[in-house]
């Protein structure tokens, strides 16, 4: 899959590297700001209590 993405990116090596970094940043932002907040209420780790002993 990564080879397919690399082959379909236009430009020379420097431009391809920039585009890959931009794609990675976009995927990370999508996960952090959309996917994780949407799924967080459905995870069982939200009911955590800590006892002070």
C-alpha positions in Angstrom: 0.0 0.0 0.0 2.8 2.4 0.8 4.5 1.7 -2.5 1.2 2.4 -4.3 0.9 5.8 -2.5 4.5 6.6 -3.2 4.2 5.8 -6.9 1.1 8.0 -7.3 2.5 11.1 -5.7 3.5 13.6 -8.3 6.9 15.4 -8.3 10.5 14.8 -7.5 11.9 13.2 -4.3 11.8 16.3 -2.1 8.2 17.0 -3.1 7.2 13.4 -2.5 8.8 13.5 1.0 6.9 16.7 1.8 3.6 15.2 0.6 4.1 12.1 2.7 4.8 14.2 5.8 1.7 16.3 5.1 -0.4 13.1 4.7 1.0 11.7 8.0 0.2 14.9 9.8 -3.3 15.0 8.3 -4.0 11.4 9.4 -2.7 12.2 12.9 -4.8 15.3 13.2 -7.9 13.4 12.0 -7.3 10.7 14.6 -6.6 13.1 17.5 -9.4 15.6 16.8 -12.2 13.4 15.3 -11.8 9.7 15.8 -10.4 9.5 19.4 -12.9 12.0 20.9 -15.8 10.2 19.1 -14.8 6.7 20.4 -13.6 7.7 23.9 -17.0 7.5 25.6 -17.4 3.9 24.4 -14.1 2.7 25.9 -14.2 0.9 29.3 -11.2 2.9 30.6 -13.3 6.0 31.3 -14.6 4.5 34.6 -11.3 4.4 36.5 -11.0 5.1 40.2 -7.9 5.5 42.2 -7.9 4.8 46.0 -5.5 6.7 48.2 -4.0 4.2 50.7 
